[in-house]
């Protein structure tokens, strides 16, 4: 369960994972992505932010305001 004070972020895959390593492909799948231009909304936990840091060249991240979530 998400805590009330945690921020929401929108993660959009911007590049294909065809030439990505197996580890990066698994991270993209764990984030709920799979194809370019797909987006998911996640809570900005340390675990999610760590995954994003590993695949930052494949995704774009936007912080959502409270009324967009």
Secondary structure, DSSP 8 states (H G I E B T S, - for coil): ---TT--EEEEEE-S--TTS-HHHHHHHHHTT--STT-EEEEE--HHHHHHHHHTTTTEEEEE--TTT-
